């Protein structure tokens, strides 16, 4: 799709956009009907004014004048009603369409694999889901419906003008080529300008989101001035892009007004000459044509503006469609479900790379039986966390197979697979909401009693009871109102309320103090009972009781055995690490 250029590309995007209109097709037809009705009524007032001058005012017919004035008020009232209904219906249609698109886009984002988020700035996704979609509402409220209305109005007015007096019509349209040329140039310039504006907005959103989130790093390292300079440069680009579009508007509309005024001047000159020479019937016809030419040139100017609204919408739509068409989603074609998962895990010759063939895991094979604990140790970047990412299918393996209870993980229904695996990560993320919502994640099937039972199991109940409002306590953004240890305990509770068959601990105690670690170690022993456990740790004290310990180095298994076995290996990595930590 991205190879298609120009108008053909625009039409394809509009075609895709109108697929979202199908659920509201009758409202769309109603909008078309209103648009046609408004266009038909457009030349009515000039005609009635001309008729009044010719048949009532010039003849002194007061009663006829009163009737015609009342008729004009009736037409104006009808136009106002139709215009109100048209505006409301187009806005209603636009808001419902962007509501549906935003929901579909967010659902699509939820299904994307983590690899996509590794390569895509969060600010860019925010721009797509908020401002780009908001731009689409303008396409419906001011863009397409407005252009159709103005075009129909032009056609109706043109037909009436030619029917009435073709000579005056031709002289009225003599400046039309100039207006069309200037409109085309304006359209092309503003299209490029709007594209630059959208790019600048995306860059600005991305920068602000990243640097506000990482403000503690900015301040810790005293980089405020440098970051301010970067922001100023990006903001300067944003302003420049906007000012460029403002410049084009500032040039086009005065030029369009001058061309329109020249057309009116030629009309008055030629019409007055026509009245004198007799090929124009009377002054009422000239007055009607002056009104007609204003009605004719005004839509052309508005069409240029509305066309640019569509161009901006097309740019936003193209970006949204590109995101919707991205195939970076996790395949969920598996049909296998298990209500009584045992927890057997088996990796068979697994190879995995985040980028192309730069493998971070190389020919990994191991087995874990139900209820056993397996631990992984190794230097940073050895591939420990990648193993649990593959177990949960956050990423897809390049080669090999992974089995759970003898069934390939790809054959499991994704929801069923993940609800049986509880994960506690080193970097705990808490949402800006209550402790209850952070633990249940919106699952209303989990009762407060289950939460308190899990909290007591992991040792979090004591501090949770002391919090204001307890479970209703708002932890603020990213849990800043809690200590690091408290956030870690909340993550333990969150994992345990789902009663997982497999428990994954990714350096879960590395961010807590020694006292909290001792308490968590006691809780972990209780949590592991009857469950298969996969533990990643730097502190060897947390894994000495593991049934199997695997030492990883540069994505390969270097050593394998229990704590005592590995200590017997002279010059072994595990033994060196143990001596370093306990010397």
JOUR-V653666 format. One line per field, one symbol per residue. phi: phi as a letter, one per 30 degrees, with the letter a starting at -180 (. if undefined). burial: # if it has 16 or more other ideal C-beta (glycine too) atoms within 10 Angstrom, else .. A space follows every 10 residues. Layout:
BEGIN
phi: ???
burial: ???
END
This chain:
BEGIN
phi: .dddciddde dddddddddd dedbdddddd dddddddddd dedddedddd ddddcbddci dddddddddd dddddddddd dddddddddd dddddddddd dddddddddd cdddedddcb ddeddddddc dddddddddd dbdddddddd dddedddddd ddddaddddd ddcdceeddd ddddddeddd dddddddddd dddddddddd dddcdddede chcedddddd dddddddddd dddddddddd dddddddddd dddddddddd dddddddjcc dadddddddd dddddddded dddedddddd dddddddddd ddddddcdcd dbcdcdbbcb ddjdbbcbhd cabdbhcddc bbhdbabbce idccbbblde idjddddddd ddidbcddbj bbcbhicedd dddedddddc bcbbcdcdcc ddaddedddd hidddddddd dddddddcic dddddddeih dddddidhid dcdedddddd dddedddchd dbcccchdcd ccdddddddd dddddddddi bdbcccbcdd ddbdcddbbc ccbhibdcba ldeddddddd iddddddddd dcd
burial: .........# ..##.##..# #..#...#.. #..##.###. ######.### ####.#.... ....#..#.. .#......#. .#...#..## ..##.###.. ##..#..##. .##.##...# #.#######. .##.###### ########## .###.###.# #..##..##. ###.#...#. .##..##.## #.######## #######.#. #......... ......#... ...#..##.. ##.##..##. .#..##..## ..##.##..# #..#.....# ...####### ###.###.## ########## ########## #.##...... ...#...... #######..# ###.....## ##.#.#.#.. ########.. .######### ###.#.#..# .####...## .#.#..#### ######.#.# ...####### .....#...# ##.##.#### #.##..#..# #.###...#. .#..###### ########.# #########. ##...##.## ..##..##.. ########.# .##..#.### ##..#.#.## #.#..#.... .####.##.. ...
END
